[in-house]
């Protein structure tokens, strides 16, 4: 009960209590190679412990204290690594189940793809397709560890990937809680989120009569088109016109498809790791939609919100350089704004609630007479700009040059 900010405050209190309970002077630290983005995921999976101790990130042998910016940069790079195949793997750990949806779920191809590395393709395709036949303990353990990483990131207010509501419901579902049992029941709306195009065809009376509702094939990037064909346990006659199926029929169909065996075993291991870290009744505090936002952050940048929640050092909003800065930012694309946001704060979008929720301080701009370009200090959510910029075109050049340099750097001065 209560508004989101109140419930988030209660969760933060739980995090602090867990930190103090496990405070033995040690920290949980992940060390990554600053010269190799490709190894960030594998190194993070191998080092994560999820022991509730204070968490920080270190880059190679660099000596320094991570006060937030380095963790945020690590999370941003990790989020990209999760949705592309890591070195030596055929598939990413998370995937879109339908293109351009913006929500991710576990990759149901992972176990089979890992197995295919060791078996001849024709032999694999001839075996009866049951996920239990090919359980690979190593790949499932990696998903358990990934769940731990998501749990740690939730405790640290770090955004990774926007997971599907179906996955969030599964994470929150508690067999002993009547509240989560009703709140976390998978519905047709969850299917529409993951498969919007497929759902539109299945719901449309004009196209519904041509669809086989007894089975459905999940898209595959590695195997043949019909490799992941599911028995929906439904009947065509319950969906084909002139029958007008009740909503509960579509809800049942959604559950039978989304909670399929190929994905559920992986989800179980992910949840085991997640709940090792988040061992409180999270479903009593947050809804699945709120957990989705907490794990993935804002989807886009609201430029007005960004400007409104900015503070200034050694200058004011009325300074000519600041005026040129915001005029330039208003002309950027969403992708470019996210690049700049990541350069300045460590993450491409602000937390849930917008830029006013940035920690440890609001986004801030400092004019520095000793700099000639744009410099970022992500631990402080700060950028520095030259105190003299002659024209708007010069400011555009400063910003564009900074974004290009960002693309060639692993981490900024945070």
Secondary structure, DSSP 8 states (H G I E B T S, - for coil): ---HHHHHHHHHHHHHHHHHHT-SS--EEEEE-TT-GGGHHHHHHHH----SS-EEEEETT-----SSHHHHHHHHHHHHHTTS--TT-SS-SEE-SSTT---BEE-TTHHHHHHHTTS-HHHHHHS---GGGG--HHHHHHHHHHHHHHHHHHHTT-----B-HHHHHHHH--TT-HHHHHHT---HHHHHHH-HHHHHHHH-HHHHTTS-TTEEE---SSS-TTTTEEE----GGGTSTT----HHHHHHHHHHHHT-HHHHHHHHHHHHHHHHH--S-GGGT--HHHHHHHHH--SS--HHHHHHTEEEESS-TTSHHHHHHHHHHHTS-HHHHHHHHHHHHSSSS--TT-GGG-SSS-EEEEEETT-SS-EEEGGGTEEEEES----HHHHHHHHHHHHHHHHH-SS---
